[in-house]
């Protein structure tokens, strides 16, 4: 099998695809803010003494 002659790459380089592979675009775990609000509400209800 002979070597390919040097020249332009077979496929053009895609700068967007290269940028997407950087750590900047990796998925991050973001805490859900809705749950924090619900937890606060539950704590407030639990802190209040029940009047029967």
C-alpha positions in Angstrom: 0.0 0.0 0.0 1.5 3.3 -1.1 1.5 6.5 1.0 -0.9 9.2 0.1 0.8 12.2 -1.4 1.0 15.3 0.8 -1.7 17.8 0.1 -4.9 19.2 1.4 -6.8 17.0 3.9 -9.4 14.7 2.6 -12.1 16.5 4.5 -12.0 20.2 5.3 -11.5 20.9 9.0 -14.6 22.0 10.8 -13.8 24.7 13.4 -17.3 24.3 15.0 -16.8 20.6 15.6 -13.4 21.2 17.0 -14.7 23.9 19.4 -17.5 21.6 20.6 -15.0 19.0 21.7 -13.4 21.4 24.2 -14.3 21.2 27.9 -16.3 24.4 27.7 -19.1 22.6 26.0 -19.1 19.5 28.2 -22.3 18.7 30.1 -22.3 20.1 33.6 -24.4 19.1 36.6 -26.5 22.1 37.5 -28.5 21.9 40.7 -32.3 22.2 40.2 -33.4 25.5 41.8 -37.0 24.3 42.0 -36.2 21.7 44.5 -34.4 24.2 46.8 -37.6 26.3 46.9 -39.7 23.2 47.8 -37.2 22.1 50.5 -37.4 25.6 52.1 -41.2 25.5 52.1 -41.2 22.1 53.7 -38.8 23.3 56.4 -41.0 26.3 57.1 -44.0 24.0 57.5 -42.1 21.6 59.7 -40.8 24.5 61.9 -44.2 25.9 62.7 -45.9 24.1 65.6 -49.2 22.4 64.6 -52.2 23.9 66.3 -54.9 21.3 66.9 
